[in-house]
């Protein structure tokens, strides 16, 4: 299934795309489909690689210190008025 759309391209880009499609013995429709598919694939791989990167190790903080930090965060959070978030 295909969706039809209209693209507005600068004349110079249109000529480059038309020439590239002709050199490949294909249509502009096929050229655009391949180019956009390749671009989206590269972006998807970038995002995937970012999510696959290992997380740094947690800081070496004693449990007692973490508990203290947690209590301070809760105390500060209680000072926030819910209306301030709207």
Secondary structure, DSSP 8 states (H G I E B T S, - for coil): ----------HHHHHHHHHHHHHTTS-HHHHHHHHHHHHHHHHHHHHHHHHHS---------HHHHHHHHHHHHHHHTTS-GGGG-
